[in-house]
Amino acid sequence: MNGWMRGKAWLGAVVAGCVLASAPAVAKDGVAEPAAQEYRLGPGDGLKISVFQNPDLSLETRVSETGAISYPLVGNVQVGGLSVAGAEKAIADGLRKGGYVLQPQVTVVLQQVRGAQVAVLGQVARPGRYPLESTAMKVTDALALAGGMAPQGADKVILTGMRGGRRVRAEIDVTDLFVTWTPEKDVPIQAGDTLYVNRAPQVYVYGEVQRAGAYRIERQMTVLQALAMGGGLNQRGTERGVRIHRRGEDGTTRILTPQLNDPVQADDVVVVREALF
């Protein structure tokens, strides 16, 4: 099994085994789906409120900067920091205590999330903090808000956040979501999450080639493809003189004599020696 396949298997295990929410609903990959009722309302959140058999009390509003809403008959109701269920209870209590509705059945629908934000950092077009537009936002949605991955960005995004009072971390291969069509790995995000796109791994081509330099490692890239990125061998180079300088986990560097169809690894230095006639 080559390095790329080992990394892919490891990534699958991370995503499948990482607990990303404390809600009871669980997706196919073992990642728990966040429930809307557990979301805590914040300033800017859009709400649609209705009361059973009382259409005159229907209202669409936003939570103010102070965390309150202005509701008919009741006045200001503090909903900031409450769950959706908590907001329903607070409004119902106001209607009941005021004697306006004896047994109010209040329904609150969270239409738009503005009070919650996610940070998208690293190799993306527009790094920054973005509001969660809904409680159903996923990793790819947040990346789209940031303009997508930059050309030098890696295929994987690192997700960190808090779930159930525990800090969690997962690596998600965004390209693999669509190449192998595994949308269940496009996990939900929550307020306070951070997405980080690292720089893509590189291979260094050096010696008797047309264009020596550092190049992005594409999926399953071989030695021959890496040499092609450097424009191929020049007149003095020879395929028999191709060597790879590869650093091991112990920090030592080994010099390998590869086949042209062997895969390259991150930070490999491919050196082409001069032909000896």
CORQUI-V376029 format. One line per field, one symbol per residue. ss: DSSP state (a for helix, b for strand, c for the rest). burial: b if it has 24 or more other C-alpha atoms within 12 Angstrom, else e. A space follows every 50 residues. Layout:
BEGIN
ss = ???
burial = ???
END
This chain:
BEGIN
ss = ccaaaaaaaaaaaaaaaccccccccbcccccbcccaaacccccccbbbbb bcccaaacbbbbcccccbbbbcccbbbbcccccaaaaaaaaaaaaaaccc cccccbbbbbbbccccbbbbbbcbcccbbbbccccccbaaaaaaacccbc ccbbbbbbbbbbbccbbbbbbbbaaaaaacccaaaccbcccccbbbbbbc cbbbbbbcbcccbbbbcccccbaaaaaaacccbcccbbbbbbbbbbbccc ccbbbbccccccbcccccbbbbbbccc
burial = eeeeeeebeebbebbbebbbbbeeeebebbbbbbbbbbbbbbbbbbbbbb beeeeebebebbbeeebbbbbbeeeebbbbbbbbbbbbbbbbebbeeeee eeebbbbbbbbbbbbbbbbbbbbbeebebbbbbbbbbbbbbbbebbebbe eebbbbbbbbbebeeeebbbbbbbbbeeeeeeebbbbbbbbbbbbbbbbb bbbbbbbbbeebbebbbbbebbbbbbbebbebbeeebebebbbbbbeeee eeeeeeebebeebbbbebbbbbbeeee
END
